[in-house]
């Protein structure tokens, strides 16, 4: 958040050299916004899709007959 607000003056700069500062500021600010969007939306969505596609491995149900068989 601090980095985003730190680069915001570059995106809205005026005066000498404003063209270069605007280009850099717009690219960095846009990159931060898109990376945040991807991180919050797409990564959890892909996690759910992949876990559903490949299925989660669940342990087999416990059979008490087998577990107590070695004790007798």
CORHU-V788026 format. One record per residue. N is the residue number from 1. D_CENTER is the distance of its C-alpha to the mean C-alpha in Angstrom with 1 decimal. Layout:
n/d_center
N/D_CENTER
N/D_CENTER
//
This chain:
n/d_center
1/15.4
2/18.5
3/17.5
4/17.0
5/20.4
6/21.9
7/21.4
8/22.5
9/26.2
10/25.8
11/24.7
12/27.8
13/30.2
14/33.9
15/36.9
16/37.5
17/34.7
18/32.6
19/31.9
20/30.1
21/28.3
22/27.2
23/25.8
24/23.8
25/22.7
26/21.7
27/19.7
28/17.9
29/17.3
30/16.2
31/13.7
32/12.3
33/12.2
34/10.7
35/7.8
36/7.3
37/7.9
38/5.7
39/2.5
40/5.2
41/7.1
42/6.7
43/4.6
44/6.9
45/9.5
46/9.7
47/10.0
48/12.8
49/14.4
50/14.7
51/16.0
52/18.4
53/19.5
54/20.4
55/21.3
56/20.9
57/23.8
58/25.9
59/28.8
60/32.2
61/34.3
62/36.5
63/40.1
64/42.5
65/45.4
66/43.9
67/42.8
68/46.3
69/48.2
70/48.1
71/49.6
72/52.9
//
